[in-house]
């Protein structure tokens, strides 16, 4: 089992920045990926970014490219999502998730076996 605990959400004005953190504990895997998803009211959960722990490859959804950066701290078993130039449409509950197999379809929520509780990000205009 893997436990994921997110932190860092909050209320920010458009153009501002936030950094989300996700601390992982429990089982370890030889090759896994950590992703961030978000879900706005009335919408489906959508992929935001992912980082593969082995090698550090990163992928982003188009709407956040150039504004968000996903990174990891191996020693702390923590993944971060630095969010800059925030827009009102970034408002959502943000979830971190762990894919124990680092699947090729990293954008699909179905490949992620473990999820955090979510943290609210609200961007005011």
C-alpha positions in Angstrom: 0.0 0.0 0.0 1.0 3.5 -0.7 -0.2 6.6 1.2 -0.2 10.0 -0.5 -0.7 13.2 1.3 -1.1 16.5 -0.7 -0.6 20.0 0.6 -0.1 23.5 -0.7 -3.4 24.4 -2.1 -5.2 27.6 -1.5 -6.6 30.8 -2.9 -4.5 32.9 -5.2 -5.2 35.8 -7.7 -4.8 35.2 -11.4 -1.2 35.5 -12.4 0.0 34.2 -9.0 1.8 31.0 -8.1 1.3 28.0 -5.8 3.4 24.9 -5.1 1.7 21.7 -4.4 3.5 18.9 -2.5 2.7 15.2 -2.4 4.5 13.1 0.2 4.5 9.3 -0.4 4.9 6.6 2.1 4.5 2.8 2.3 5.4 0.3 -0.4 8.1 1.1 -2.9 8.4 0.0 -6.5 11.3 -0.4 -8.9 9.7 1.7 -11.7 6.8 3.9 -11.0 5.3 7.2 -12.0 3.7 10.0 -10.0 1.1 12.1 -11.5 -1.1 15.1 -10.8 -4.7 15.3 -11.9 -7.4 17.9 -11.3 -11.1 17.9 -11.2 -13.3 21.0 -11.5 -17.0 21.0 -10.4 -19.1 19.2 -12.9 -16.1 18.0 -14.9 -14.2 14.8 -15.3 -10.9 14.3 -13.6 -8.2 15.4 -16.0 -4.5 14.7 -16.3 -2.1 17.6 -15.5 1.4 16.3 -15.3 3.5 13.1 -14.6 7.0 12.3 -13.7 8.6 8.9 -14.0 10.7 8.2 -10.9 13.3 6.2 -12.9 14.9 8.7 -15.3 12.8 11.6 -14.4 10.9 12.0 -17.7 8.0 14.4 -17.5 4.9 15.0 -19.5 2.3 17.8 -19.3 -1.2 18.5 -20.6 -1.0 21.2 -23.2 -2.9 23.8 -21.2 -0.3 23.9 -18.5 2.9 23.6 -20.6 5.3 26.5 -19.8 3.4 27.4 -16.6 3.5 24.3 -14.4 6.6 22.2 -13.5 6.6 18.8 -11.9 9.6 17.7 -9.9 10.6 15.2 -7.3 12.8 14.8 -4.2 14.0 11.3 -4.0 15.3 11.6 -0.4 11.9 12.9 0.8 9.7 10.7 -1.5 7.9 13.8 -2.4 6.7 15.1 -5.7 5.9 18.8 -6.4 3.8 20.8 -8.8 5.0 24.3 -9.2 2.2 26.3 -10.7 2.9 29.8 -12.1 0.9 32.3 -14.1 -2.3 30.7 -12.7 -5.6 31.3 -14.5 -9.2 31.1 -13.2 -9.6 28.0 -15.3 -7.0 26.2 -13.2 -9.4 26.2 -10.3 -10.0 22.6 -9.2 -9.3 20.0 -6.7 -5.8 18.7 -7.4 -4.9 15.1 -6.7 -1.6 13.3 -6.8 -1.5 9.7 -7.8 0.9 6.8 -8.1 1.1 4.4 -11.0 3.2 1.4 -9.8 4.0 0.4 -13.4 4.8 3.7 -15.1 2.3 2.9 -17.8 2.6 4.3 -21.3 -0.9 5.8 -21.0 0.1 8.1 -18.2 -2.7 10.4 -18.9 -5.4 7.9 -18.0 -6.6 7.9 -14.3 -7.3 4.2 -14.6 -3.6 3.2 -14.5 -3.1 5.0 -11.2 -3.6 2.6 -8.2 -3.1 5.1 -5.4 -4.6 8.5 -4.9 -4.2 11.3 -2.4 -7.2 13.0 -0.7 -6.9 16.1 -2.9 -6.2 19.8 -2.3 -8.3 22.7 -3.4 -6.8 25.4 -5.7 -8.9 28.4 -6.3 -7.7 31.2 -8.7 -9.7 34.4 -8.6 -9.9 36.8 -11.5 
